[in-house]
Amino acid sequence: MHEPEWSHLQTLLILARTQRLAAAGRRLHIDHSTVSRHIAALEAAFAVRLFDRREEGFFLTAEGERLFHSAEQMESLMMDVHSDIVGKDLQLTGTVRIGVPDGLGVGFLAPRLATFAASQPGLAIELVAISRIFNLTKREADIAITLTRPAKGRLVAHKLIDYKLQLYATKGYLKSHAPIHKTADLLEQNVVAFIEDLNPITQLNFLDEIHTAIQPCFTSSTIICQLEAILAGAGVGVLPRFMAVKYPQLTCVLPETVNIKRTFWLCMHADLQRLTRIRVIGDFINQQMRGAPALFG
C-alpha cells in the first residue's frame, strides 16, 4: 500500500465538507478532475471506497468517515504547528467562512465584515447568511453565530449579546386597519411570520409567545422577505430591533406588551480557536455587536 499524501487527505476533508467536486476544487484552487484523482489515489492506497457518489453529491462511506476523522486530527495538528511558527504579528491570510442568521448577516454584519476584509488584502471572508444550523464539526463554517449554546461536540462558544424583537407595521398599514390595543386584536390583523415547518431554528418561531390563536396571512422562510412584506404595508410582524430601527416608516406595535428576547452566541470548533485569523475575526464580531447596544436592546 502506498503511503497517502497529505494533499490528498486535505482533498478528502474538503470534498466531505462541500460534497461537490467543483466546490471542493474552488476551495483547494485545483480543478475538479484533480479532486477526483486525489480521491481515487486514496481509495487505491487504502483499497476501500471512501465516498458514495450520488446525484445530490459525494457522501462518505463508513470507511471514509473513519479516515475523515483521522485526517481532521492531522489537520488540527498542522494548524497548531502553523500558528506557532507563523506567530501573531504577520498580516492576516486565508479564508474564514462565517455562518449567521440571515437577518443579522444582511442587517448588521455584511457591511462591517466587508470593510474589515477590504483592510486585509490577504484575507477572504465568506459570509453565509441563511437561517439554518451549521455543522461546525464537519466544518460547514469556521465561525457560526447561533441562537443557542451548543450542547455537544468539540465546540467552544461565548455569549455575544441579547437582542430584542418586537412587533412592527408601517404607519400606512396602521392607519387603514383596526386599532391594536392588546394581543387579541392581532387575530383580526394581517400577520407576517415564518413558515414554521421550514424553519430549522425553533427560536425564530415567535407567534405562540404572543398569542396561540394567531393565523398569519403571509409566511416566509427568511426574515428578509418578512421585512420587505411589512415595509410594503402587507401586515404586522415580528422584527429584530437592529433591523427595524433603520426604517422610519415602521412603528412599533404594543411596545409595552410584546418584548421578545433572544441571545446570539459565537461558536467555533475547538481546533480552530487558536488560529489567528479565526480569533481576530471572532473578536471583531464581538466588538462590533457589543459596541452597538442601542441597536440590539
C-alpha positions in Angstrom: 0.0 0.0 0.0 1.4 3.4 -1.0 1.7 6.0 1.8 -1.2 8.5 1.4 -0.2 12.1 0.6 -1.2 14.9 2.9 -2.6 16.9 0.0 -4.9 14.0 -0.9 -6.2 13.9 2.7 -6.8 17.6 2.5 -8.9 17.0 -0.6 -10.9 14.3 1.2 -11.6 16.8 4.0 -12.8 19.5 1.7 -14.9 17.2 -0.5 -16.6 15.7 2.5 -17.5 19.2 3.7 -18.6 20.6 0.3 -20.0 17.3 -1.2 -19.3 18.6 -4.7 -16.2 18.2 -6.9 -16.4 21.7 -8.3 -16.9 23.3 -4.9 -14.0 21.3 -3.4 -11.8 22.3 -6.4 -12.6 26.0 -5.8 -11.7 25.8 -2.1 -8.5 24.0 -2.9 -7.6 26.1 -6.0 -7.4 23.0 -8.2 -9.7 21.7 -11.0 -12.4 19.1 -10.3 -10.5 16.4 -12.2 -7.6 16.7 -9.8 -10.0 16.4 -6.9 -11.2 13.1 -8.5 -7.6 11.9 -8.9 -6.8 12.6 -5.3 -9.8 10.6 -4.1 -9.0 7.8 -6.5 -5.4 7.7 -5.2 -6.6 7.5 -1.6 -9.1 4.7 -2.4 -6.4 2.8 -4.2 -4.0 3.3 -1.3 -6.5 2.0 1.3 -8.2 -0.4 -1.0 -11.6 0.8 0.1 -14.4 3.0 -1.3 -14.4 6.3 0.6 -17.4 8.1 -1.0 -20.8 7.2 -2.3 -21.3 9.1 -5.5 -25.0 10.2 -5.6 -26.9 12.5 -7.8 -27.1 15.1 -4.9 -23.3 14.9 -4.1 -20.5 12.9 -2.6 -21.1 11.3 0.8 -18.6 9.5 3.0 -18.9 5.7 3.4 -18.2 4.2 6.9 -14.6 3.7 5.9 -14.5 7.3 4.6 -15.8 8.6 7.9 -13.0 6.8 9.8 -10.4 8.3 7.5 -12.1 11.7 7.7 -11.8 11.8 11.5 -8.1 10.8 11.4 -7.4 13.4 8.7 -9.2 16.0 10.9 -6.8 15.3 13.7 -3.9 15.7 11.4 -5.3 18.9 10.1 -5.7 20.2 13.6 -2.1 19.4 14.4 -0.9 21.2 11.2 -3.0 24.2 12.2 -1.3 24.3 15.6 2.1 24.0 14.1 1.4 26.7 11.6 0.0 29.0 14.2 3.1 28.5 16.5 5.6 29.1 13.7 3.9 32.0 11.9 3.2 33.9 15.1 0.8 36.7 15.7 2.3 39.7 14.1 2.0 38.8 10.4 -0.7 40.0 8.1 -4.0 38.0 8.3 -4.2 35.5 5.4 -6.6 32.7 4.4 -10.3 32.2 4.2 -12.8 32.4 7.0 -16.4 31.2 6.5 -18.9 32.7 8.9 -22.4 31.2 9.2 -25.1 33.6 10.6 -28.9 34.0 10.6 -29.9 36.0 7.5 -31.3 39.0 9.4 -28.0 39.5 11.3 -25.9 38.9 8.3 -27.8 41.3 6.0 -29.0 43.8 8.6 -25.8 44.2 10.6 -22.7 42.2 9.8 -22.3 42.4 6.0 -21.1 46.0 5.7 -18.9 45.7 8.7 -17.2 42.5 7.7 -16.8 43.7 4.1 -15.0 46.8 5.3 -12.8 44.7 7.6 -11.9 42.3 4.8 -11.0 45.2 2.5 -8.4 46.3 5.0 -6.7 42.9 4.9 -5.7 42.0 1.4 -4.6 38.5 2.3 -7.9 37.7 4.0 -11.1 36.3 2.3 -14.3 36.4 4.3 -17.2 34.2 3.3 -20.5 35.3 4.9 -23.2 32.6 4.7 -26.3 34.5 5.8 -29.1 31.9 5.9 -31.4 30.6 8.7 -30.0 27.2 9.2 -28.0 25.2 11.7 -24.3 25.0 10.7 -22.4 21.8 11.4 -19.1 23.1 12.8 -17.8 19.5 13.3 -18.0 19.0 9.5 -16.5 22.5 9.1 -19.6 23.8 7.2 -18.4 27.1 8.7 -15.3 28.2 10.7 -17.4 30.5 12.9 -21.1 30.3 13.5 -23.5 32.7 15.3 -26.3 30.8 16.8 -29.3 31.4 19.0 -28.5 28.6 21.4 -25.3 27.5 23.1 -24.2 24.1 21.6 -24.6 21.3 24.0 -22.3 18.7 22.3 -19.3 18.3 20.1 -15.8 19.8 20.4 -17.1 23.3 20.2 -16.4 26.5 22.1 -19.0 29.2 22.5 -19.4 32.5 24.3 -22.3 34.9 24.6 -22.3 37.8 22.2 -25.3 39.8 23.2 -29.0 39.7 24.0 -31.3 41.2 21.4 -34.9 42.4 21.3 -37.6 41.6 18.8 -40.9 43.5 18.7 -44.0 43.9 16.5 -43.8 46.4 13.7 -46.0 47.7 10.9 -45.9 50.7 8.6 -47.7 53.9 9.6 -49.9 53.5 6.5 -51.0 50.0 7.5 -51.9 51.0 11.0 -54.0 54.0 9.7 -56.0 51.7 7.4 -56.7 48.9 9.8 -58.5 48.5 13.2 -56.5 49.7 16.2 -54.3 47.3 18.0 -54.6 47.7 21.8 -53.9 44.2 23.0 -52.5 40.9 21.6 -56.0 39.5 21.0 -56.5 42.3 18.4 -53.9 40.6 16.3 -56.4 37.9 15.5 -58.2 40.4 13.2 -55.0 41.7 11.6 -52.8 40.6 8.7 -49.8 39.0 10.3 -46.5 38.2 8.7 -44.4 35.4 10.1 -42.0 32.4 9.5 -43.1 29.2 7.8 -42.8 27.1 11.0 -42.2 23.7 9.4 -39.5 25.0 7.1 -37.7 26.9 9.9 -34.9 24.8 11.4 -34.2 27.3 14.1 -37.1 26.9 16.5 -36.1 30.0 18.5 -37.3 32.1 15.5 -40.9 30.9 15.7 -42.4 33.7 17.8 -46.2 33.7 17.4 -47.1 31.3 20.2 -45.3 33.7 22.6 -47.6 36.5 21.5 -51.0 34.7 21.1 -51.5 31.0 20.4 -54.5 31.6 18.1 -52.8 33.9 15.5 -53.1 32.7 11.9 -50.6 34.6 9.7 -51.8 35.7 6.2 -48.2 35.6 4.8 -45.3 33.4 5.8 -41.7 33.1 4.5 -38.6 31.1 5.3 -36.5 34.3 5.8 -36.7 37.4 7.9 -35.6 39.5 4.9 -38.8 38.5 3.0 -40.9 39.3 6.1 -39.2 42.7 6.4 -40.0 43.5 2.8 -43.6 42.4 3.2 -44.1 44.5 6.3 -42.4 47.5 4.6 -44.9 47.1 1.7 -47.8 47.5 4.1 -48.9 43.9 3.9 -49.3 43.5 7.7 -47.7 43.4 11.1 -44.9 41.1 12.1 -42.0 40.5 14.5 -38.7 42.0 13.6 -35.3 42.4 15.4 -34.8 45.9 16.7 -31.4 46.1 14.9 -33.3 45.7 11.6 -36.4 47.7 12.2 -34.7 50.9 13.5 -33.3 51.6 10.1 -36.8 52.3 8.6 -38.6 55.4 9.9 -41.8 54.3 8.2 -42.1 51.4 10.7 -43.9 51.8 14.0 -43.5 49.5 17.0 -46.8 47.9 17.9 -47.7 47.0 21.5 -44.2 48.0 22.7 -45.1 47.5 26.4 -46.6 44.1 25.8 -44.6 42.3 23.1 -40.9 42.2 24.1 -39.2 39.0 22.9 -35.6 38.4 23.8 -33.1 36.1 22.2 -29.4 35.7 22.5 -26.6 35.5 19.9 -23.8 33.0 20.6 -20.4 33.0 18.8 -19.3 29.4 18.2 -16.3 27.7 16.6 -14.6 24.3 16.6 -12.1 23.9 19.4 -9.4 23.1 16.9 -9.8 26.4 15.2 -9.9 28.8 18.1 -6.1 29.3 18.3 -5.8 30.3 14.6 -5.0 34.0 14.4 -7.5 34.8 11.6 -10.3 33.0 13.4 -9.6 34.6 16.7 -9.2 38.1 15.2 -12.5 37.9 13.3 -14.3 36.5 16.3 -13.0 39.4 18.4 -14.0 41.8 15.7 -17.6 40.5 15.6 -17.8 40.6 19.4 -16.6 44.2 19.4 -19.0 45.3 16.7 -22.0 43.8 18.3 -21.2 44.8 21.9 -20.4 48.2 20.7 -23.9 48.8 19.4 -26.1 48.1 22.5 -28.8 50.5 21.4 -29.4 48.6 18.2 -29.9 45.3 20.0 -31.6 46.2 23.2 
